[in-house]
Amino acid sequence: FGSSAATVATPSTAPPPAMGKGTKKVGICGKYGTRYGATLRKLVKKIEMQSKATYSCSFCGRDAVKRQAAGIWKCRGCKRVMAGGCWSLATPAAVTVRATIHRLKKLQAEAK
């Protein structure tokens, strides 16, 4: 109350502090810090990178398929909803089955 001079905030001319470098190795699992052990974090990293990735749509061809929920995938381009694997659009088993069916259809067509 004793001072009549008002303090005015002046903008500093110094550049803002540089941002952190982020993570070098851990990537998306940096949020877990040092918890849970390195092996589990590596497994989680692989799964989270698969689930957050964008996949190409088999209907419209765009790289626009994103995971909505466990096993539910939606293309942001053509708005189609597909069923797939929990963490990736196509599971290794589904890829094998699709290739086998394709091969058998091809053999059946050649036999006729």
Secondary structure, DSSP 8 states (H G I E B T S, - for coil): ----S--------S---------SSSGGGGGGTT-S-HHHHHHHHHHHHHHHS-EE-TTT--EEEEEEETTEEEETTT--EEE--SSSSS-HHHHHHHHHHHHHHHHHHHH-
